[in-house]
Every structure is written in C-alpha cells, then in structure tokens.
Amino acid sequence: AQKAARMDKSLGDEMGALERAHAHLSEGRPLYRAGLSKDDLELLAPHFLLTAREVLAVVNVAEDALDTIPEMEARVRAELAPPGSASEGHIEVLGMSVQLEAEAAQLTGQDRIDMLEALGLGEGALPRMIRSAYHLLGLRTFFTTGEKETRAWTFHAGAKAPECAGKIHTDLQRGFIRADVIAWDELLAIGSWTKAKELGKIRVEGKDYEVVDGDTLEIRHNS
C-alpha cells in the first residue's frame, strides 16, 4: 500500500509538472522562460522537451560590422533572457562573423593567429563557443599528468573527488583514499609535479572535496 501511495504521488507530481509545462507551451512560451522549479525540470527531464534545454544563440554579423558584436549580443540576450528572469542562467549569446571565422579556419599556426589578432578577434569564436557550451551544461574539466602525457577529463560541477576519480577508472572510485591537488596554472608556472611537491604546493583533499574547474589531480587509492 505504501509503495502504491508513493507511486501515485510520484505520478501526480509528474502530471502536475506536465500540466504546468503544457500551459506555458500553449501560450507560445518556451519552457526555459517559464520559471519552472528545479523539481519540475527534473520531473520533465525524461520527456526530453526541447524548449526546456539550454540555449546557445550564435549571432552572425557582417565582416565590416565586428564592432557591433557587443551590442548585438546584449540585444539578443535581453530578448531571450531579460535581466532577473528565470531563463538568465539558461542562455548564452555568442557573436561572430561566420565568414571571417571560416577564412581563419583555412589557415594554420601563426598565420591564423596573426589574422585573428589583426581583426581584433583574439582567439577566435570556437574556443569561446566550447566554453559557453560547457558553462550551459554545467561541465568542468580536471587534469591528470605524468611523465608521458597530460589528460583532460570532463565532469559535472559539484562532483566530489571520488566521483571524478571514477571518470579515470571505476577502481579508483571504489578504492579512493585521497586526492593530491594543485591548480593547473600554478602547476604550469612551477614546471613539474615533483617541483610543486618539493615547494609544498600540493594540497591533500579527502572524499568530501568538490573538484574545481582546472584542478590537477593525483588519486591515492587502495588496489
């Protein structure tokens, strides 16, 4: 009886979320602007409703209108996600000249860098697009490094050290003891893990440590 009651409540909650979603959609409003609660969004997730997803809007500008990119980004952002609205955290807007980006993509090495810098485009649109997508999806990156290679691993924001260890290998998560940690930029400046350890720059973190974007980890575990 208790199990049936729990199932009835769960179905009732889901039906309520679907009815609220239907009301917003019937008015022509996308769900990312509906201000639905976190609980509602979780209940709706198995239905894969398209307008409940995050939005990365790409604004294409003319080659001779690069100076209008900040204004165009702000205008589109205000339209899709007005300040203070529930949709603010679900929208990213990225302005670019697709034509110039395509031309730059045909170049390699220093030629590409020189072209982008001459146009005031910095690193180009692709790295910014990747970072925007990661931000929208709540994804972060940690690193592992050794004598032969350094690798990047993707995890969801808020994940703790054992969960991140499991991204490398499930055995590391099961036998997790601790993580030795240093930020990637600090490690890069020092030059090596061994040197960082000698300087006392490596932190020791336990099972409750929330891994930060850009952490470099060495996992200690029981075999």
Secondary structure, 3 states (H helix, E strand, C coil): CHHHHHHHHHHHHHHHHHHHHHHHHHCCCCHHHCCCCHHHHHHHHHHCCHHHCCEEEEEECCHHHHHHHHHHHHHHHHHHCCCCCCCHHHEEEEEECHHHHHHHHCCCHHHHHHHHHHCCCCCCHHHHHHHHHHHHHCEEEEEEECCCCEEEEEEECCCEHHHHHHHHCHHHHHCEEEEEEEEHHHHHHHCCHHHHHHCCCCEEECCCCECCCCEEEEEEECC
